[in-house]
Amino acid sequence: MAVRYNEDEEIVKKLKEGLKRKGGYCPCKLDRTEDNLCMCKEFREQIADPNFEGYCHCRLYYKSKED
């Protein structure tokens, strides 16, 4: 299992700017709750699933099954 940034550098740049503006909370989620701090709870749960492969909700991170 490996987690990496999205390959699209422009997306990564914009999302990092959004994270900075929102104080570390996912820029794609409205509520500022602990569950929405980046890496959000939704993606942490997806990472824990050995069968999941794909992007987080906002597409900043990508989890692959293999390194």
Rosetta constraint file for C-alpha pairs under 8 A:
AtomPair CA 1 CA 50 HARMONIC 7.97 0.50
AtomPair CA 1 CA 63 HARMONIC 7.02 0.50
AtomPair CA 1 CA 64 HARMONIC 5.65 0.50
AtomPair CA 1 CA 65 HARMONIC 4.45 0.50
AtomPair CA 1 CA 66 HARMONIC 4.66 0.50
AtomPair CA 1 CA 67 HARMONIC 5.50 0.50
AtomPair CA 2 CA 63 HARMONIC 5.69 0.50
AtomPair CA 2 CA 64 HARMONIC 5.35 0.50
AtomPair CA 2 CA 65 HARMONIC 6.61 0.50
AtomPair CA 2 CA 66 HARMONIC 6.23 0.50
AtomPair CA 2 CA 67 HARMONIC 5.11 0.50
AtomPair CA 3 CA 61 HARMONIC 6.59 0.50
AtomPair CA 3 CA 62 HARMONIC 5.55 0.50
AtomPair CA 3 CA 63 HARMONIC 4.40 0.50
AtomPair CA 3 CA 64 HARMONIC 6.42 0.50
AtomPair CA 4 CA 61 HARMONIC 5.56 0.50
AtomPair CA 4 CA 62 HARMONIC 5.35 0.50
AtomPair CA 4 CA 63 HARMONIC 6.57 0.50
AtomPair CA 5 CA 12 HARMONIC 7.04 0.50
AtomPair CA 5 CA 60 HARMONIC 5.71 0.50
AtomPair CA 5 CA 61 HARMONIC 4.47 0.50
AtomPair CA 5 CA 62 HARMONIC 5.99 0.50
AtomPair CA 6 CA 11 HARMONIC 7.36 0.50
AtomPair CA 6 CA 12 HARMONIC 6.41 0.50
AtomPair CA 6 CA 55 HARMONIC 7.85 0.50
AtomPair CA 6 CA 59 HARMONIC 6.53 0.50
AtomPair CA 6 CA 60 HARMONIC 5.36 0.50
AtomPair CA 6 CA 61 HARMONIC 5.38 0.50
AtomPair CA 6 CA 62 HARMONIC 5.97 0.50
AtomPair CA 8 CA 12 HARMONIC 6.50 0.50
AtomPair CA 9 CA 13 HARMONIC 6.06 0.50
AtomPair CA 10 CA 14 HARMONIC 6.22 0.50
AtomPair CA 11 CA 15 HARMONIC 6.09 0.50
AtomPair CA 11 CA 59 HARMONIC 7.91 0.50
AtomPair CA 11 CA 60 HARMONIC 7.13 0.50
AtomPair CA 12 CA 16 HARMONIC 6.03 0.50
AtomPair CA 12 CA 60 HARMONIC 5.76 0.50
AtomPair CA 13 CA 17 HARMONIC 6.27 0.50
AtomPair CA 14 CA 18 HARMONIC 6.24 0.50
AtomPair CA 15 CA 19 HARMONIC 6.10 0.50
AtomPair CA 15 CA 27 HARMONIC 6.91 0.50
AtomPair CA 15 CA 58 HARMONIC 7.89 0.50
AtomPair CA 15 CA 60 HARMONIC 6.63 0.50
AtomPair CA 16 CA 20 HARMONIC 6.20 0.50
AtomPair CA 17 CA 21 HARMONIC 6.27 0.50
AtomPair CA 18 CA 22 HARMONIC 6.14 0.50
AtomPair CA 18 CA 26 HARMONIC 7.72 0.50
AtomPair CA 18 CA 27 HARMONIC 5.31 0.50
AtomPair CA 19 CA 23 HARMONIC 6.00 0.50
AtomPair CA 19 CA 24 HARMONIC 4.72 0.50
AtomPair CA 19 CA 25 HARMONIC 5.80 0.50
AtomPair CA 19 CA 26 HARMONIC 6.05 0.50
AtomPair CA 19 CA 27 HARMONIC 5.74 0.50
AtomPair CA 19 CA 38 HARMONIC 7.82 0.50
AtomPair CA 20 CA 24 HARMONIC 5.84 0.50
AtomPair CA 22 CA 26 HARMONIC 7.39 0.50
AtomPair CA 22 CA 27 HARMONIC 6.61 0.50
AtomPair CA 24 CA 37 HARMONIC 5.80 0.50
AtomPair CA 24 CA 38 HARMONIC 5.96 0.50
AtomPair CA 25 CA 29 HARMONIC 7.84 0.50
AtomPair CA 25 CA 32 HARMONIC 6.26 0.50
AtomPair CA 25 CA 33 HARMONIC 7.84 0.50
AtomPair CA 25 CA 36 HARMONIC 5.53 0.50
AtomPair CA 25 CA 37 HARMONIC 4.25 0.50
AtomPair CA 25 CA 38 HARMONIC 5.58 0.50
AtomPair CA 26 CA 36 HARMONIC 5.61 0.50
AtomPair CA 26 CA 37 HARMONIC 5.89 0.50
AtomPair CA 26 CA 38 HARMONIC 5.47 0.50
AtomPair CA 26 CA 39 HARMONIC 7.72 0.50
AtomPair CA 26 CA 40 HARMONIC 6.92 0.50
AtomPair CA 26 CA 58 HARMONIC 7.65 0.50
AtomPair CA 27 CA 58 HARMONIC 7.64 0.50
AtomPair CA 28 CA 57 HARMONIC 7.60 0.50
AtomPair CA 28 CA 58 HARMONIC 5.82 0.50
AtomPair CA 29 CA 36 HARMONIC 6.92 0.50
AtomPair CA 31 CA 36 HARMONIC 7.17 0.50
AtomPair CA 32 CA 36 HARMONIC 6.23 0.50
AtomPair CA 32 CA 37 HARMONIC 7.54 0.50
AtomPair CA 33 CA 37 HARMONIC 6.90 0.50
AtomPair CA 35 CA 40 HARMONIC 5.58 0.50
AtomPair CA 35 CA 41 HARMONIC 4.91 0.50
AtomPair CA 35 CA 42 HARMONIC 7.65 0.50
AtomPair CA 36 CA 40 HARMONIC 4.64 0.50
AtomPair CA 36 CA 41 HARMONIC 6.44 0.50
AtomPair CA 37 CA 41 HARMONIC 7.67 0.50
AtomPair CA 39 CA 43 HARMONIC 6.51 0.50
AtomPair CA 39 CA 44 HARMONIC 6.65 0.50
AtomPair CA 40 CA 44 HARMONIC 6.30 0.50
AtomPair CA 41 CA 45 HARMONIC 6.13 0.50
AtomPair CA 42 CA 46 HARMONIC 6.39 0.50
AtomPair CA 42 CA 56 HARMONIC 7.86 0.50
AtomPair CA 42 CA 57 HARMONIC 7.95 0.50
AtomPair CA 43 CA 47 HARMONIC 6.03 0.50
AtomPair CA 43 CA 56 HARMONIC 5.47 0.50
AtomPair CA 43 CA 57 HARMONIC 7.33 0.50
AtomPair CA 44 CA 48 HARMONIC 6.34 0.50
AtomPair CA 45 CA 49 HARMONIC 6.59 0.50
AtomPair CA 46 CA 52 HARMONIC 6.09 0.50
AtomPair CA 47 CA 52 HARMONIC 6.90 0.50
AtomPair CA 47 CA 63 HARMONIC 6.73 0.50
AtomPair CA 50 CA 65 HARMONIC 7.05 0.50
AtomPair CA 51 CA 65 HARMONIC 7.30 0.50
AtomPair CA 52 CA 63 HARMONIC 7.59 0.50
AtomPair CA 52 CA 64 HARMONIC 7.79 0.50
AtomPair CA 52 CA 65 HARMONIC 7.22 0.50
AtomPair CA 53 CA 62 HARMONIC 7.56 0.50
AtomPair CA 53 CA 63 HARMONIC 5.35 0.50
AtomPair CA 53 CA 64 HARMONIC 4.99 0.50
AtomPair CA 53 CA 65 HARMONIC 5.90 0.50
AtomPair CA 54 CA 62 HARMONIC 5.38 0.50
AtomPair CA 54 CA 63 HARMONIC 5.33 0.50
AtomPair CA 54 CA 64 HARMONIC 6.55 0.50
AtomPair CA 55 CA 59 HARMONIC 5.09 0.50
AtomPair CA 55 CA 60 HARMONIC 7.19 0.50
AtomPair CA 55 CA 61 HARMONIC 5.60 0.50
AtomPair CA 55 CA 62 HARMONIC 4.26 0.50
AtomPair CA 55 CA 63 HARMONIC 6.30 0.50
AtomPair CA 56 CA 60 HARMONIC 6.52 0.50
AtomPair CA 56 CA 61 HARMONIC 5.57 0.50
AtomPair CA 56 CA 62 HARMONIC 6.35 0.50
AtomPair CA 56 CA 63 HARMONIC 7.94 0.50
